[in-house]
Amino acid sequence: MTIRTLVLSGGGGRGAFHAGVFKYLCQADKPGVDAAHAGPWKPDIVVGTSIGAVNGAAVAQGIGPDALEAFWLSLREGDIQGLPPGMGPLARRAANIVLRRSIGVPLQRVPEDQALSASAQESWPPLPLLPAWLSSRLIGRWSNLLDTGPLYRTLITRLQLDEDAINASETALLISATDVQTGEGMVFSNRPVTRRTGEPNPHVRTPITLRRIIASCSIPIVYPWTRDTDGAVYWDGAVVANTPLGPAFDVARDRPLAEPMEVVIVLMTPWWETGEEGPARRSQLPQDFGEAMTWTLDWALLASFRVDLKLARSYNRLAALAQAVGQEPAYRQCLDIIVAPREFLPVARIIDYDEPASRELIRMGYEAAERAFRAYFSA
């Protein structure tokens, strides 16, 4: 049997792209694809980072493609985020001037009893030439631009994520976060994960909780860090690993090495292999500040993936060499199927949620998955 793994990268509001990919994967009839892959492609393992953790939890829980698509089409900015309660009136006014230009709508301040932002000790930034008390009153005390309290409620009331259902799922779910105080990557899982020695992996913790899903989404500076029940504090997993592949191999350790793995890796960044002809924009440079921000962020997010992919392909070569000489392979064969957009998705989409843009991203995700399957599994 083949172990099927779905890896969902981070990207905030660009996560509607995942919904389009999932819609194609679940399709019962895929024209132009071989018989082994023409039917629904159901993952045994799901790995998610940031918004990929949200979509991954939905997939692991058993939420279907139609429901996930409807969820994304229904989302608006206020369902995901708001201004932190400690932000003062002058800062709120300035923030909404910027937000209107970037996402088209202002945001409300999140009530203190619903917010996830920690209380800041100092106003930021202070107003020069004014006493601290006045600066604090006008600017407020806050250490992140937006609050994720609305997202927490939305996961419960709209997406209807259920911790018990996620942790009881037959589908293994792994989501990544970054320890704020050490900079180390942490993986949360709905089942125990061991090392090759059989010992528990110290960088994997169970179970999956809604708060840990929020932790994986906690983009530094934009959103507040998330404090776990054990006191540890986490930021977005994309800080150190936007598409972690290693945990997927670890959680499959109870399966025979002779069983190969297919990994569908969903990126939010254009991708082409070394030596391949890239998109037309490859010959250009960023044309404005927004494009420069988008390129910088996306290339940074791809860096760790490139390392993981090289390592996985090295293991493939070692496994093939072992089989060629009649030895028992020490590593699992893995086919990576990379699903990616043809062009950059604007960085502003990370905090932008609206129906027309989400519908377009769903279409793009569906078409990207179709291109990938026809390329890898041509009939």
Phi, psi and omega in degrees: 000156178257134176274124182256127184233135178244122180247122184245117182281171179276168179164013176057231182298346176286356182295347173300334176303320178301318183299323177292320177297314181298322178301317179290317181302323183278353183299135185283339181221114182248098181301143177080008183242145183298164187300327183290341184235003183286336179271188179301134179257100185259124182284143171274331182227137175235131176240127183225146176232135176058237179296337173295332175291322178294307180295324178296321178296321178297316179296314181296324180290338181104013175291128187281170183296324180293318180293321180292319178297316180298322178301312182294322180291337181273346188287141170232165186305318182292344176284345187248325191206162174205178178283142181296147185296336181278358182283128182283171186299320180292318179293322178297319179296314180296318180299318183286334172297315179293317183295323178299325181282330185266319182241357172089351182220153172278166178238148178274157174285136180282130178303146186301324182284352178247355186277155175251359181286138175283156178285126179276151182276331184231153173289148181215129348278153180289151174275125181294151175069009177243149177297154186302322183294324180285319176301317180297322181290319183281316182272322183089183179237113183202151182237004176218152187284325183226160181245144184259013175305316178300323179298317180302314180293321182296321179298328181277310190274328185258309179278338177059046174291141183231116184301317182297318180294321180295316183284341177267357185296146173289339178277123177290134179237128178233128178232147187250150176214172180237127177291119184297323188274342180242340184078006181276149174283143177230143178242132173256141188222154175267012174202157181297146178232129183247163174277177178299334179283351183093354179279152177299142177282118184292346180261013176234129180232145176247158358265189170276131174232162177299323180294325178287329173294317176298320179302319180294338182264001190279079181299123182305141179073313179293310182243161179287153170293162182243127178269126181278170181295336179271004178095344179292151184241133188233148169248178178309137179296337182293346178302322181243335182203103182279333179222069184291125180262329185306313181301330179295320177292323181295316184288342179269008186297337179279357177262146181303143179295340179290343178278117181286168178238136169254126181241113173271114184253115184260113179259158174252016185232141175306143183222138168212148180287156176303128181094343177280157175280121182276184179295166183302327182293347182300330182277356181255177173240164178307137186265345179203181183298318180299317179293322178298319177297316181298311181298315182300312180297313185293320178293324177296318180293330180283342188302310182292328178296319179301320179294312180299320182293317177300320180294315180298319180289332174294318177298323177301315180296320178296318179296320180293321178296319179297316179295325182295330180257012176077019179265158175287122182292144178266353182228156182271137174291138184222128174257119179264125178249107187265123179250121186211155175289161179282331183230167177296143173261123188309140182298330179298337180295345181299324179247012184252125181228113175206158189297312181299316181293320179295320178299319179294320179294322177297317177300314181298318179296317178300312182292325178294319178294320179297317178300315183295315182294323178290332178283320184273328188232047182300138181291000000 
